[in-house]
Amino acid sequence: MIYCGFSLSESFFSRAYYNEFKKQMEADPTKKLRIATIFSYAANEEETEDLLDEENPESTSGLDQSPRDFLESAIDDYNKLFNTNYSTDNDGFQSYYKDLSLRMKNKEIDLLIVVNMFLTGFDATTLNTLWVDKNLKYHGLIQAFSRTNRILNKIKTFGNIVCFRQLQKRVDNAIALFGNMEAGGVVLLKGFKDYYEGYVDDKGKQKPGYIDMIEELEERFPLSEPSIIGEKNQRDFILLFGALLRMRNLLLSFDEFAGRELISERDLQTYLGRYQDLRDEWKNKKDGDKEDITKDIVFEVELIKQIEINIDYILMLVQKYKDGNCEDKEIVVDIRRAVDASSELRSKKDLIEAFIANVNDYDDVFSDWREFVKEQKEKEISTIITEEKLKEDETKRFIDNAFRDGELKTTGIGIDNLLPPMRRFGGGSNRAEKKQTVIEKLKAFFEKFFGIV
């Protein structure tokens, strides 16, 4: 969520940000974000820095023609994205506001650019980052910053604030006025150099920096070694690489980090692949192991997703491979490395490799991929139905609903309704085994095709 403040006109920077994002996405098809923007008439900006006005989503009557035309165009983009029909007239704008609010809470919007809006009466616990380009202070600063401070779960335990203005003194003053200056819940970032090179904390303990972590990773777990042997070494790698992912995520908020990553994208993907291999292996460890060495292990799944490779990127590599008459086998290696590094694409590896194996049979990689996936999906669900003697109509309806909802529900009576008739008496254990087998096959099917159909 981006919060913008202006000096030239209320919507000037909002338009600049929105148009720049559209420009970059049009130039690079792999950059796909669901972006929206909203603003309405506001009072004099200089008067509202310390106490933001209650937003009024019901009217755009105070807007000049130029910003109103821009907002109309942005809402038109939104209508095309979500198949809606909103506008800047009073009723249409109010409905747009409500729909946008709901989609934000449901994580259907990746980036929202606002002007003095979505600050009061709005609470989306999944919102994790606020970019601020406004000289906020006092109540207005706390009001804006609080949009990201909702603790959601063990993954989201805090919110991130990225400022494009010098607000440190104003932050200190606001915290001192409205809260406890020594409060442990407020964490102000150190400088780039501290995180990059390491620093000594308030207790005199040396904290390793990003450079230290990279050096330890390459020294202890070199990519020249085909695998990581031994549970202790695997545990050490998981902890180190997880810490490195967290540090990298933090450093990405600094412009100085660009070009100073110390690790190539290719090597990072290889390490990510090993990290996820271990995640799969450790996830399947039996409870009967004599010692549970996984109890303090947390796999940074959300951080992996932040550097995900999407299917469009993979298809671009496939197109490049095809254009070269399938002679550059190194591209195939790059594709496999990228897929292994992705938590979302790993389950689709067989599907991707089957498509690559016959890529010369296709004319247009992107459109033929969609047809290929559609055909494979129909073929594989039919195979499951035949092998498990499931009810065809009920099973296909169940799967369609799972793709629609983004979740395969294995509780309740949904699965039971798919199973073939079985003996009422004496067949309880067999039915339970049958149900579990069906669940496992349908889960694997869902993971394989979800997100690409």
The 8 nearest C-alpha neighbors of each residue, nearest first, counted from 0:
[[1, 111, 110, 129, 112, 128, 130, 2],
 [2, 0, 112, 130, 129, 111, 113, 131],
 [1, 3, 131, 113, 130, 114, 112, 132],
 [4, 2, 132, 114, 133, 131, 113, 1],
 [5, 3, 133, 132, 114, 2, 6, 134],
 [6, 4, 9, 7, 8, 12, 3, 11],
 [5, 7, 8, 4, 9, 44, 11, 45],
 [8, 6, 5, 11, 9, 10, 12, 4],
 [9, 7, 11, 10, 6, 5, 12, 66],
 [8, 10, 5, 11, 7, 6, 4, 41],
 [9, 11, 13, 8, 12, 66, 14, 5],
 [12, 10, 8, 14, 13, 9, 15, 7],
 [13, 11, 15, 14, 10, 16, 5, 3],
 [12, 14, 10, 16, 15, 11, 17, 3],
 [13, 15, 17, 12, 11, 16, 18, 10],
 [14, 16, 12, 18, 13, 17, 19, 11],
 [17, 15, 19, 13, 14, 18, 12, 20],
 [16, 18, 14, 20, 19, 15, 13, 21],
 [19, 17, 21, 15, 20, 16, 14, 22],
 [20, 18, 22, 16, 21, 17, 15, 23],
 [19, 21, 23, 17, 22, 18, 24, 16],
 [22, 20, 18, 24, 19, 23, 25, 17],
 [21, 23, 19, 25, 20, 24, 18, 26],
 [24, 22, 26, 20, 25, 21, 27, 19],
 [25, 23, 30, 21, 27, 26, 22, 28],
 [24, 26, 22, 23, 27, 21, 28, 30],
 [27, 25, 23, 24, 22, 28, 30, 21],
 [26, 28, 24, 29, 25, 30, 23, 31],
 [29, 27, 30, 24, 25, 26, 31, 311],
 [30, 28, 27, 312, 31, 311, 309, 24],
 [31, 29, 24, 28, 27, 32, 23, 25],
 [30, 32, 29, 24, 28, 33, 27, 25],
 [33, 31, 34, 109, 30, 110, 24, 108],
 [32, 34, 109, 108, 110, 35, 31, 107],
 [35, 33, 110, 32, 111, 109, 108, 36],
 [36, 34, 111, 112, 110, 77, 33, 37],
 [35, 37, 112, 111, 113, 73, 34, 38],
 [38, 36, 113, 112, 114, 35, 39, 70],
 [39, 37, 114, 113, 116, 40, 36, 115],
 [38, 40, 59, 41, 62, 58, 56, 37],
 [39, 41, 61, 62, 59, 42, 38, 60],
 [42, 40, 39, 43, 44, 9, 115, 52],
 [41, 43, 44, 40, 47, 46, 52, 45],
 [42, 44, 46, 45, 41, 47, 9, 48],
 [45, 43, 47, 46, 42, 48, 5, 41],
 [44, 46, 43, 47, 48, 6, 42, 49],
 [47, 45, 44, 43, 48, 42, 49, 50],
 [46, 48, 51, 50, 44, 49, 45, 52],
 [47, 49, 135, 50, 139, 136, 46, 45],
 [50, 48, 139, 136, 137, 138, 47, 135],
 [51, 49, 139, 47, 138, 48, 52, 137],
 [50, 52, 47, 139, 48, 49, 53, 115],
 [53, 51, 54, 50, 47, 115, 41, 42],
 [52, 54, 55, 51, 119, 116, 118, 115],
 [55, 53, 116, 52, 56, 115, 119, 117],
 [54, 56, 57, 53, 58, 39, 116, 40],
 [57, 55, 93, 58, 54, 96, 92, 39],
 [56, 58, 93, 55, 89, 92, 90, 59],
 [59, 57, 89, 60, 56, 55, 39, 92],
 [58, 60, 39, 61, 62, 40, 87, 89],
 [59, 61, 58, 62, 40, 39, 89, 63],
 [62, 60, 40, 59, 63, 39, 58, 41],
 [63, 61, 40, 60, 59, 67, 64, 66],
 [62, 64, 65, 66, 67, 61, 60, 68],
 [63, 65, 67, 66, 68, 62, 69, 61],
 [64, 66, 68, 67, 63, 69, 62, 70],
 [67, 65, 69, 68, 64, 63, 70, 10],
 [66, 68, 70, 64, 69, 65, 62, 71],
 [69, 67, 71, 65, 66, 70, 64, 72],
 [68, 70, 66, 72, 67, 71, 73, 65],
 [71, 69, 73, 67, 72, 68, 74, 66],
 [70, 72, 68, 74, 69, 73, 87, 67],
 [71, 73, 75, 69, 70, 74, 68, 76],
 [74, 72, 70, 76, 75, 71, 69, 77],
 [75, 73, 77, 71, 76, 72, 70, 78],
 [74, 76, 78, 72, 77, 73, 71, 79],
 [77, 75, 73, 79, 74, 78, 80, 72],
 [76, 78, 74, 80, 75, 79, 81, 73],
 [79, 77, 83, 75, 82, 81, 80, 76],
 [80, 78, 82, 76, 77, 81, 75, 83],
 [79, 81, 77, 78, 82, 76, 83, 33],
 [80, 82, 78, 83, 79, 77, 76, 84],
 [83, 81, 78, 79, 80, 84, 77, 76],
 [84, 82, 78, 81, 85, 79, 77, 80],
 [83, 85, 78, 86, 82, 75, 91, 79],
 [86, 84, 91, 95, 83, 92, 74, 78],
 [85, 87, 91, 92, 88, 71, 74, 84],
 [88, 86, 92, 91, 71, 89, 59, 85],
 [87, 89, 91, 86, 92, 90, 59, 58],
 [88, 90, 58, 92, 91, 57, 93, 87],
 [91, 89, 93, 92, 88, 94, 57, 87],
 [90, 92, 86, 85, 94, 88, 93, 89],
 [93, 91, 87, 95, 89, 94, 90, 86],
 [92, 94, 57, 96, 90, 95, 56, 91],
 [93, 95, 97, 91, 92, 96, 98, 90],
 [96, 94, 92, 98, 93, 97, 85, 99],
 [95, 97, 93, 99, 94, 98, 100, 92],
 [96, 98, 100, 94, 99, 95, 101, 93],
 [99, 97, 95, 101, 100, 96, 94, 102],
 [100, 98, 102, 96, 101, 97, 95, 103],
 [99, 101, 97, 103, 98, 102, 96, 104],
 [100, 102, 98, 104, 103, 99, 105, 97],
 [101, 103, 105, 107, 99, 104, 100, 106],
 [104, 102, 106, 100, 108, 105, 101, 107],
 [103, 105, 123, 101, 102, 106, 100, 125],
 [104, 106, 102, 103, 107, 101, 108, 123],
 [107, 105, 103, 108, 104, 102, 109, 125],
 [106, 108, 102, 105, 103, 109, 33, 104],
 [109, 107, 33, 103, 106, 110, 102, 34],
 [110, 108, 33, 32, 34, 107, 111, 106],
 [109, 111, 34, 0, 108, 33, 35, 112],
 [110, 112, 0, 35, 36, 1, 34, 113],
 [113, 111, 36, 1, 0, 2, 35, 13],
 [114, 112, 2, 37, 36, 116, 38, 1],
 [113, 115, 38, 116, 3, 2, 4, 37],
 [116, 114, 113, 54, 51, 118, 117, 38],
 [115, 117, 114, 118, 54, 113, 38, 37],
 [118, 116, 121, 119, 115, 113, 120, 54],
 [117, 119, 116, 143, 121, 142, 120, 146],
 [120, 118, 121, 117, 53, 54, 116, 142],
 [119, 121, 118, 122, 117, 53, 54, 116],
 [122, 120, 119, 117, 118, 123, 100, 146],
 [121, 123, 124, 120, 146, 104, 149, 119],
 [124, 122, 104, 125, 126, 121, 103, 146],
 [125, 123, 149, 126, 151, 122, 150, 104],
 [124, 126, 123, 127, 151, 104, 106, 155],
 [127, 125, 124, 123, 147, 128, 146, 0],
 [126, 128, 158, 147, 159, 125, 129, 155],
 [129, 127, 159, 160, 158, 147, 126, 0],
 [128, 130, 160, 0, 1, 161, 131, 159],
 [131, 129, 1, 161, 162, 2, 160, 0],
 [130, 132, 162, 2, 133, 163, 3, 161],
 [131, 133, 3, 163, 4, 164, 2, 162],
 [132, 134, 4, 135, 3, 131, 164, 5],
 [135, 133, 48, 164, 136, 132, 166, 4],
 [134, 136, 48, 140, 133, 139, 49, 137],
 [135, 137, 140, 49, 169, 139, 48, 138],
 [138, 136, 173, 49, 140, 139, 141, 172],
 [137, 139, 141, 49, 140, 50, 142, 136],
 [140, 138, 49, 50, 142, 51, 141, 137],
 [139, 141, 136, 135, 143, 142, 137, 138],
 [142, 140, 144, 138, 143, 139, 145, 137],
 [141, 143, 139, 140, 145, 144, 138, 118],
 [144, 142, 140, 145, 141, 146, 118, 139],
 [145, 143, 141, 146, 142, 140, 147, 160],
 [144, 146, 148, 147, 142, 143, 141, 149],
 [145, 147, 144, 143, 148, 118, 122, 142],
 [148, 146, 158, 127, 145, 126, 149, 128],
 [147, 149, 158, 145, 157, 146, 150, 144],
 [148, 150, 124, 147, 151, 157, 158, 146],
 [151, 149, 156, 157, 155, 152, 148, 124],
 [150, 152, 155, 124, 149, 156, 125, 153],
 [153, 151, 154, 155, 150, 156, 124, 125],
 [152, 154, 155, 156, 151, 150, 157, 297],
 [155, 153, 152, 156, 301, 151, 299, 157],
 [154, 156, 152, 151, 157, 153, 150, 127],
 [157, 155, 150, 153, 154, 152, 151, 158],
 [158, 156, 155, 148, 150, 159, 149, 127],
 [157, 159, 147, 127, 148, 128, 160, 156],
 [158, 160, 128, 127, 129, 161, 147, 157],
 [159, 161, 129, 128, 130, 162, 158, 144],
 [162, 160, 130, 131, 129, 159, 163, 252],
 [163, 161, 131, 164, 130, 132, 160, 166],
 [162, 164, 132, 131, 161, 165, 130, 133],
 [165, 163, 162, 166, 132, 134, 133, 131],
 [166, 164, 167, 163, 162, 168, 134, 169],
 [165, 167, 169, 168, 164, 170, 134, 162],
 [166, 168, 170, 169, 165, 171, 172, 187],
 [169, 167, 171, 170, 166, 172, 165, 173],
 [168, 170, 172, 166, 167, 171, 136, 173],
 [169, 171, 167, 173, 168, 172, 166, 174],
 [172, 170, 168, 174, 169, 173, 175, 167],
 [173, 171, 169, 175, 170, 174, 176, 168],
 [172, 174, 137, 176, 170, 175, 171, 177],
 [173, 175, 178, 171, 177, 176, 172, 180],
 [174, 176, 180, 172, 173, 178, 179, 177],
 [177, 175, 173, 174, 178, 172, 137, 179],
 [178, 176, 174, 175, 173, 179, 138, 137],
 [179, 177, 174, 175, 176, 180, 182, 173],
 [178, 180, 182, 181, 175, 174, 177, 176],
 [179, 181, 175, 182, 174, 178, 171, 176],
 [182, 180, 179, 183, 185, 175, 178, 184],
 [183, 181, 179, 184, 180, 185, 178, 174],
 [184, 182, 185, 181, 186, 179, 180, 187],
 [183, 185, 182, 186, 157, 181, 148, 179],
 [186, 184, 183, 182, 187, 181, 174, 180],
 [187, 185, 188, 184, 183, 182, 157, 189],
 [188, 186, 185, 189, 167, 160, 170, 190],
 [189, 187, 186, 190, 191, 249, 194, 193],
 [190, 188, 193, 187, 191, 194, 192, 186],
 [189, 191, 192, 193, 188, 194, 253, 195],
 [190, 192, 194, 193, 195, 253, 189, 250],
 [191, 193, 195, 190, 194, 196, 197, 189],
 [194, 192, 197, 198, 191, 196, 190, 195],
 [195, 193, 208, 197, 191, 192, 196, 209],
 [194, 196, 209, 208, 192, 193, 197, 191],
 [197, 195, 208, 193, 192, 194, 210, 209],
 [208, 196, 198, 207, 193, 194, 206, 195],
 [197, 199, 193, 206, 205, 200, 207, 196],
 [198, 200, 205, 204, 203, 206, 201, 197],
 [201, 199, 203, 202, 204, 198, 205, 206],
 [202, 200, 203, 199, 204, 205, 198, 206],
 [203, 201, 200, 204, 199, 205, 206, 198],
 [202, 204, 200, 201, 199, 205, 206, 198],
 [205, 203, 199, 200, 202, 206, 201, 198],
 [204, 206, 199, 198, 207, 200, 203, 197],
 [205, 207, 198, 197, 199, 204, 208, 200],
 [208, 206, 197, 211, 205, 209, 198, 212],
 [197, 207, 209, 196, 195, 194, 211, 210],
 [208, 210, 195, 212, 211, 196, 213, 194],
 [209, 211, 213, 208, 212, 196, 195, 214],
 [212, 210, 214, 208, 209, 213, 207, 215],
 [211, 213, 209, 215, 214, 210, 216, 243],
 [212, 214, 216, 210, 215, 211, 217, 209],
 [213, 215, 211, 217, 212, 216, 218, 210],
 [216, 214, 218, 212, 213, 217, 219, 211],
 [217, 215, 213, 220, 214, 219, 218, 212],
 [216, 218, 221, 214, 220, 215, 219, 213],
 [217, 219, 215, 216, 220, 221, 214, 213],
 [220, 218, 216, 217, 215, 221, 214, 236],
 [219, 221, 217, 216, 218, 222, 227, 224],
 [222, 220, 217, 223, 224, 218, 219, 216],
 [221, 223, 224, 220, 225, 217, 270, 266],
 [222, 224, 221, 225, 220, 226, 217, 218],
 [223, 225, 222, 226, 221, 220, 227, 228],
 [226, 224, 223, 222, 227, 221, 228, 273],
 [227, 225, 224, 228, 273, 222, 220, 223],
 [228, 226, 233, 232, 229, 220, 225, 224],
 [227, 229, 226, 232, 233, 230, 231, 225],
 [230, 228, 232, 231, 233, 227, 234, 226],
 [229, 231, 233, 232, 234, 228, 292, 235],
 [230, 232, 234, 233, 229, 235, 292, 228],
 [233, 231, 235, 234, 229, 230, 236, 228],
 [232, 234, 230, 236, 231, 235, 227, 237],
 [233, 235, 231, 237, 232, 236, 230, 238],
 [236, 234, 232, 238, 233, 237, 239, 231],
 [235, 237, 233, 239, 234, 238, 240, 232],
 [238, 236, 234, 240, 235, 239, 241, 233],
 [237, 239, 241, 235, 236, 240, 242, 234],
 [240, 238, 236, 242, 241, 237, 235, 243],
 [239, 241, 243, 237, 242, 238, 236, 244],
 [240, 242, 244, 238, 243, 239, 237, 299],
 [243, 241, 245, 239, 240, 244, 246, 238],
 [242, 244, 240, 246, 241, 245, 247, 239],
 [245, 243, 247, 241, 242, 246, 248, 240],
 [244, 246, 242, 248, 243, 247, 241, 249],
 [247, 245, 243, 249, 248, 244, 242, 250],
 [248, 246, 244, 250, 249, 245, 243, 251],
 [249, 247, 245, 251, 246, 250, 244, 302],
 [248, 250, 246, 247, 251, 252, 245, 253],
 [251, 249, 247, 252, 253, 248, 246, 256],
 [250, 252, 253, 248, 249, 247, 256, 254],
 [251, 253, 250, 249, 254, 161, 248, 256],
 [254, 252, 251, 255, 250, 256, 191, 249],
 [253, 255, 256, 257, 252, 251, 250, 191],
 [256, 254, 253, 257, 191, 259, 258, 250],
 [257, 255, 259, 254, 253, 258, 250, 251],
 [256, 258, 255, 259, 254, 260, 251, 253],
 [257, 259, 260, 256, 255, 261, 254, 262],
 [258, 260, 256, 257, 261, 255, 262, 195],
 [259, 261, 262, 258, 256, 257, 263, 247],
 [262, 260, 259, 263, 213, 210, 258, 209],
 [263, 261, 260, 266, 267, 264, 213, 265],
 [262, 264, 266, 265, 267, 261, 260, 268],
 [265, 263, 267, 266, 268, 262, 269, 260],
 [264, 266, 268, 263, 267, 269, 333, 336],
 [267, 265, 269, 263, 268, 264, 270, 262],
 [268, 266, 264, 270, 269, 265, 271, 263],
 [267, 269, 271, 340, 265, 266, 270, 337],
 [268, 270, 266, 272, 271, 267, 336, 265],
 [271, 269, 273, 267, 272, 268, 274, 266],
 [272, 270, 340, 268, 274, 269, 273, 267],
 [271, 273, 340, 339, 269, 275, 270, 274],
 [274, 272, 276, 270, 275, 271, 277, 269],
 [275, 273, 271, 277, 272, 276, 270, 278],
 [274, 276, 278, 272, 277, 273, 271, 279],
 [275, 277, 273, 279, 278, 274, 272, 280],
 [278, 276, 280, 275, 274, 279, 281, 273],
 [277, 279, 275, 281, 276, 280, 282, 274],
 [280, 278, 282, 276, 277, 281, 275, 283],
 [281, 279, 277, 278, 283, 282, 276, 284],
 [282, 280, 284, 278, 283, 279, 277, 293],
 [281, 283, 279, 280, 284, 278, 277, 285],
 [284, 282, 281, 280, 285, 279, 278, 286],
 [285, 283, 281, 282, 286, 280, 288, 287],
 [284, 286, 287, 288, 283, 282, 281, 291],
 [287, 285, 288, 284, 291, 289, 283, 290],
 [286, 288, 285, 289, 290, 284, 291, 283],
 [289, 287, 290, 286, 285, 291, 284, 292],
 [290, 288, 287, 291, 286, 292, 285, 284],
 [291, 289, 288, 292, 287, 293, 286, 294],
 [290, 292, 293, 294, 288, 289, 286, 287],
 [293, 291, 294, 290, 295, 234, 296, 230],
 [292, 294, 296, 291, 295, 281, 234, 297],
 [295, 293, 296, 292, 291, 297, 290, 234],
 [296, 294, 293, 297, 292, 238, 291, 234],
 [297, 295, 293, 294, 298, 238, 237, 234],
 [298, 296, 299, 295, 241, 238, 293, 294],
 [297, 299, 300, 296, 241, 278, 237, 238],
 [300, 298, 302, 301, 241, 297, 303, 244],
 [299, 301, 303, 302, 298, 304, 342, 297],
 [302, 300, 304, 303, 299, 305, 154, 298],
 [301, 303, 305, 304, 299, 300, 244, 306],
 [304, 302, 300, 305, 301, 306, 299, 307],
 [303, 305, 307, 301, 302, 306, 300, 342],
 [306, 304, 302, 303, 307, 301, 248, 300],
 [307, 305, 304, 303, 308, 302, 341, 340],
 [308, 306, 304, 305, 341, 309, 303, 342],
 [307, 309, 341, 312, 337, 306, 310, 338],
 [310, 308, 311, 312, 307, 313, 29, 344],
 [309, 311, 313, 312, 314, 308, 344, 451],
 [312, 310, 314, 313, 309, 29, 315, 28],
 [311, 313, 315, 310, 314, 309, 29, 316],
 [314, 312, 310, 316, 311, 315, 317, 334],
 [313, 315, 317, 311, 316, 312, 318, 310],
 [316, 314, 318, 312, 317, 313, 311, 319],
 [317, 315, 319, 313, 314, 318, 320, 312],
 [316, 318, 314, 320, 319, 315, 321, 313],
 [319, 317, 321, 315, 320, 316, 322, 314],
 [318, 320, 316, 322, 317, 321, 315, 323],
 [319, 321, 317, 325, 323, 318, 322, 316],
 [320, 322, 318, 325, 324, 323, 319, 317],
 [323, 321, 319, 324, 320, 318, 325, 317],
 [322, 324, 320, 321, 325, 326, 319, 327],
 [325, 323, 321, 326, 322, 320, 327, 359],
 [326, 324, 321, 320, 323, 327, 328, 322],
 [325, 327, 324, 328, 323, 320, 321, 329],
 [328, 326, 329, 325, 330, 320, 323, 331],
 [329, 327, 331, 330, 326, 332, 325, 320],
 [330, 328, 332, 331, 327, 333, 334, 326],
 [329, 331, 333, 328, 332, 327, 334, 320],
 [332, 330, 334, 328, 329, 333, 335, 320],
 [331, 333, 329, 335, 330, 334, 336, 328],
 [334, 332, 330, 336, 331, 335, 337, 329],
 [333, 335, 331, 337, 332, 336, 338, 330],
 [336, 334, 338, 332, 337, 333, 339, 331],
 [335, 337, 333, 339, 334, 338, 269, 332],
 [336, 338, 340, 334, 335, 339, 268, 333],
 [337, 339, 335, 341, 340, 344, 336, 345],
 [338, 340, 272, 336, 345, 337, 341, 335],
 [341, 339, 272, 271, 337, 268, 338, 336],
 [342, 340, 338, 344, 343, 339, 307, 345],
 [341, 343, 345, 344, 340, 304, 303, 275],
 [342, 344, 341, 345, 346, 307, 304, 347],
 [345, 343, 347, 341, 346, 338, 342, 348],
 [346, 344, 348, 347, 339, 338, 342, 343],
 [345, 347, 447, 344, 348, 446, 343, 349],
 [348, 346, 447, 344, 350, 345, 349, 351],
 [347, 349, 351, 345, 350, 346, 352, 344],
 [350, 348, 352, 351, 347, 353, 346, 345],
 [349, 351, 353, 347, 348, 352, 354, 372],
 [350, 352, 348, 354, 353, 349, 347, 355],
 [351, 353, 355, 349, 354, 350, 356, 348],
 [354, 352, 356, 350, 351, 355, 349, 357],
 [353, 355, 351, 352, 356, 357, 358, 350],
 [356, 354, 358, 352, 357, 353, 351, 317],
 [355, 357, 353, 354, 358, 352, 359, 351],
 [358, 356, 355, 359, 354, 360, 353, 361],
 [357, 359, 355, 360, 361, 356, 354, 321],
 [360, 358, 361, 357, 321, 362, 324, 325],
 [359, 361, 358, 357, 362, 356, 367, 354],
 [360, 362, 359, 358, 363, 367, 364, 357],
 [361, 363, 364, 360, 367, 359, 358, 366],
 [364, 362, 367, 365, 366, 361, 368, 318],
 [363, 365, 367, 368, 366, 318, 362, 361],
 [364, 366, 368, 367, 363, 314, 369, 311],
 [367, 365, 369, 368, 363, 364, 370, 362],
 [368, 366, 370, 364, 369, 365, 363, 371],
 [369, 367, 371, 365, 366, 370, 364, 372],
 [368, 370, 372, 366, 367, 371, 373, 365],
 [369, 371, 367, 373, 368, 372, 374, 366],
 [370, 372, 368, 374, 369, 373, 367, 375],
 [373, 371, 375, 369, 374, 370, 376, 368],
 [372, 374, 370, 376, 371, 375, 369, 377],
 [373, 375, 371, 377, 376, 372, 378, 370],
 [376, 374, 378, 372, 377, 373, 379, 371],
 [375, 377, 373, 379, 374, 378, 372, 380],
 [376, 378, 374, 380, 375, 379, 381, 373],
 [377, 379, 375, 381, 376, 380, 374, 382],
 [380, 378, 382, 381, 376, 377, 375, 383],
 [381, 379, 383, 382, 377, 378, 376, 384],
 [380, 382, 384, 378, 379, 383, 377, 385],
 [381, 383, 379, 385, 380, 384, 386, 378],
 [384, 382, 380, 386, 385, 381, 387, 379],
 [383, 385, 389, 381, 382, 387, 388, 386],
 [384, 386, 388, 382, 383, 387, 381, 389],
 [387, 385, 383, 388, 384, 382, 389, 381],
 [386, 388, 389, 384, 385, 383, 437, 418],
 [389, 387, 385, 384, 386, 419, 390, 418],
 [390, 388, 384, 418, 387, 417, 419, 391],
 [389, 391, 417, 393, 394, 392, 418, 419],
 [390, 392, 394, 393, 389, 395, 384, 417],
 [391, 393, 395, 394, 390, 396, 397, 417],
 [392, 394, 396, 391, 390, 395, 417, 397],
 [395, 393, 397, 391, 396, 392, 417, 390],
 [394, 396, 398, 392, 397, 393, 399, 391],
 [395, 397, 399, 393, 394, 398, 392, 400],
 [396, 398, 394, 400, 395, 399, 393, 401],
 [399, 397, 401, 395, 400, 396, 394, 402],
 [398, 400, 396, 402, 401, 397, 395, 403],
 [399, 401, 403, 397, 398, 402, 404, 396],
 [402, 400, 407, 398, 406, 404, 403, 399],
 [401, 403, 405, 399, 400, 404, 398, 449],
 [402, 404, 400, 401, 405, 399, 406, 398],
 [405, 403, 401, 406, 402, 400, 407, 399],
 [406, 404, 402, 403, 401, 407, 449, 400],
 [407, 405, 401, 404, 408, 402, 403, 400],
 [406, 408, 401, 409, 442, 405, 445, 398],
 [409, 407, 410, 406, 401, 413, 411, 414],
 [408, 410, 407, 414, 438, 411, 413, 412],
 [411, 409, 408, 412, 413, 414, 407, 415],
 [410, 412, 413, 409, 414, 408, 415, 416],
 [411, 413, 415, 414, 416, 410, 409, 417],
 [412, 414, 416, 415, 411, 409, 417, 410],
 [413, 415, 417, 416, 412, 409, 418, 434],
 [416, 414, 412, 417, 418, 413, 434, 411],
 [415, 417, 414, 413, 418, 412, 393, 390],
 [418, 416, 390, 415, 414, 389, 394, 393],
 [417, 419, 389, 415, 416, 420, 390, 414],
 [418, 420, 389, 388, 421, 390, 417, 387],
 [421, 419, 418, 422, 423, 389, 417, 388],
 [422, 420, 423, 419, 426, 430, 418, 424],
 [421, 423, 424, 426, 425, 420, 427, 430],
 [422, 424, 421, 426, 425, 427, 420, 430],
 [425, 423, 422, 426, 427, 421, 428, 430],
 [426, 424, 427, 423, 422, 428, 429, 430],
 [425, 427, 429, 424, 422, 428, 430, 423],
 [426, 428, 430, 429, 425, 431, 424, 423],
 [427, 429, 431, 430, 426, 432, 425, 433],
 [430, 428, 432, 426, 431, 427, 433, 434],
 [429, 431, 433, 427, 428, 432, 434, 426],
 [430, 432, 428, 434, 433, 429, 435, 427],
 [433, 431, 429, 435, 434, 430, 436, 428],
 [432, 434, 430, 436, 431, 435, 429, 437],
 [435, 433, 431, 437, 432, 436, 430, 438],
 [436, 434, 438, 432, 437, 433, 439, 431],
 [435, 437, 433, 439, 434, 438, 432, 440],
 [436, 438, 434, 440, 435, 439, 441, 433],
 [439, 437, 435, 441, 436, 440, 442, 434],
 [438, 440, 442, 436, 437, 441, 443, 435],
 [441, 439, 437, 443, 442, 438, 444, 436],
 [440, 442, 444, 438, 443, 439, 445, 437],
 [443, 441, 445, 439, 444, 440, 438, 446],
 [442, 444, 440, 446, 441, 445, 447, 439],
 [443, 445, 441, 447, 442, 446, 440, 448],
 [444, 446, 442, 447, 448, 443, 449, 441],
 [447, 445, 443, 449, 444, 448, 442, 346],
 [446, 448, 347, 346, 444, 445, 449, 443],
 [447, 449, 445, 446, 451, 452, 450, 444],
 [450, 448, 446, 445, 451, 447, 452, 402],
 [449, 451, 452, 448, 402, 446, 343, 405],
 [450, 452, 449, 448, 372, 310, 369, 447],
 [451, 450, 448, 449, 373, 372, 369, 376]]
